[in-house]
Amino acid sequence: SSCNQKYPSERPVTVVYPLMKLAFACLLLLCTVASQGLKFLDVGAPRTGTQTLFTALEILGFNPLHSGYHIFERAAPCDYLFQNGSWAPVKAQLDRYDAAMDEPFHLLFKEVMQQYPEAKMILPLRDPESWYNSYLHFFSQHVIDPVKTVFDAMAGITHSGGTSLLQRGALRRRQNLSTTNEDICDAARYWGCDFQTVQTAELKARCIGGFNRHVAEVKAHVPPDKLLLFNLSDGWGPLVKFIGVPEPTVPFPHTDIFVEHPSLLEKSQDESFVWSMKAKAKPKAK
């Protein structure tokens, strides 16, 4: 009878132990998957402090994506939004980062809400008139000396003055290096803005109207507990409270490297150059 009692006591060990290992492995996999992917989305337009928020999130230890610093990362979301492209490459992109900002990522808040239910949205607040004037100033600053861009190198052409953005756009169209989705995906053209032409009252109203509709749509669709209406002048307090991290000892950043260094626009295709300039301006947490 002792032998008969031995096997019932051993059988659960031989069966249950592998099941326990399998359950643990599944739990570990679930935890790993849950920890990956986007945590924050800046749903504000370009020229609303996207670079400042990028720097702030870096100081807080996150890994953000700014499409102005990673210019080639715009291709997949632009294709998805304006050319009926696939969501898969955009999802693969966002899975590699903790946060994303600048165009066209701010337009993807509905998709992000579905794909990343725990993600939080940050909407930097800016007066529409101030935003519009900032864009005008941004474009007016980018007058260049003779410099070759990536597109120049491909075409074998150098510039010799004029507004760099105008020249770059004209060159891309001339060399058939631009597509409809790239054109509409840049500089808030998706809202009817066109900062590369003489501004009229009608054009200004259309542009600001698009900006205002976006802000209203974000507020209407994102639950209040998932949305931070962030005034950058308030500094670290609201941001760290919303994210749930301690406040750093360094001052809250104010970053705009393309205005501070206008020549960077023509070099923005060279990500290593932009990153080196950004690193010099970034304060270190203590």
C-alpha positions, -999 to +999 in steps of 0.1 A: +000+000+000+030+024+006+039+020-031+003+028-041+005+060-020+038+071-035+026+077-071-004+099-063+020+122-044+045+123-073+021+127-102+010+162-094+046+173-092+055+159-126+023+174-142+019+206-122+055+218-123+056+221-161+022+238-160+035+263-135+065+270-157+043+275-187+020+298-167+050+318-154+064+321-190+030+334-202+027+359-174+063+371-181+054+375-218+023+394-210+041+418-187+068+423-213+043+431-240+024+454-216+055+474-208+063+480-245+049+506-267+038+542-266+030+558-232+025+594-242+014+613-273+019+650-278-014+659-296-003+696-300+005+710-334+040+719-345+051+752-330+033+746-298+064+735-278+070+700-292+107+704-289+104+716-253+082+686-244+107+663-261+135+676-240+115+674-209+105+638-214+142+629-221+152+646-189+125+625-171+142+593-185+118+585-214+126+577-250+106+601-272+103+604-309+103+639-325+097+638-362+116+670-367+147+653-353+139+620-370+127+634-403+126+601-421+102+587-395+074+608-410+071+585-441+050+557-426+024+579-407+021+603-437+015+573-460-011+559-435-029+592-431-030+606-466-023+577-490-044+549-474-013+532-463-009+504-437-011+510-400+014+481-394+046+501-400+033+530-379+026+506-350+060+491-354+075+526-352+055+537-321+064+504-303+100+515-302+094+547-283+078+559-251+064+591-267+058+608-300+054+644-311+054+667-341+036+662-374+019+640-383+019+620-351-004+645-333-031+636-359-030+599-348-046+603-313-077+582-321-055+553-334-032+556-304-062+555-280-073+522-296-039+506-299-024+519-266-053+521-242-031+531-213-013+559-232-018+595-221-022+626-243-005+659-237-019+690-253+003+720-250-018+752-249-011+780-273-031+810-285-041+803-321-030+838-332+004+833-315+007+798-331+001+812-365+026+841-361+051+816-348+049+796-380+052+827-401+083+837-381+097+802-384+094+803-422+108+838-424+140+828-405+151+801-429+171+820-454+203+802-463+237+807-477+249+784-505+245+750-488+238+716-503+209+696-488+204+659-491+180+666-520+206+689-536+231+662-534+207+638-551+200+663-578+235+678-581+222+714-575+232+741-550+212+770-537+223+806-534+198+823-511+160+827-508+137+809-484+151+774-478+117+758-474+105+772-507+137+761-524+136+727-509+100+721-519+105+734-555+136+712-559+118+681-546+089+687-571+113+694-599+133+662-593+101+642-587+113+635-552+081+646-536+047+630-535+012+644-526+012+629-492+046+644-483+034+678-494+002+677-474+019+661-444+042+691-438+038+725-422+001+721-413-011+719-449-035+692-438-054+721-421-054+743-452-023+763-442+002+775-467+031+794-452+050+793-485+028+819-502+016+854-496-008+853-466-044+865-471-072+870-445-089+840-460-059+818-459-051+828-423-087+821-413-086+787-429-054+778-412-063+789-377-097+772-382-080+739-388-059+744-357-089+752-336-109+722-349-081+699-340-079+712-305-117+709-301-116+673-315-089+663-290-108+677-261-140+660-273-125+625-278-098+621-251-111+613-216-102+640-191-081+616-170-060+608-201-055+643-212-032+670-198-039+705-210-004+718-205+007+754-203+045+752-207+050+782-185+037+762-156+069+741-157+075+707-143+046+706-118+016+696-139+037+674-162+053+652-135+020+649-116+003+638-148+030+613-156+036+601-120+073+607-116+094+629-093+102+664-103+138+668-115+162+693-100+171+709-133+150+739-146+122+731-170+136+733-205+126+757-234+139+743-266+136+754-302+168+745-320+156+753-355+148+789-345+179+793-323+200+778-351+182+786-385+208+768-406+198+735-390+168+733-412+189+726-443+209+701-422+178+685-406+180+656-430+213+647-413+199+633-380+234+629-364+240+666-368+207+676-353+212+652-324+246+666-317+232+702-315+203+690-294+226+672-269+246+705-264+214+723-254+199+696-232+203+702-194+213+672-174+192+659-145+210+658-111 
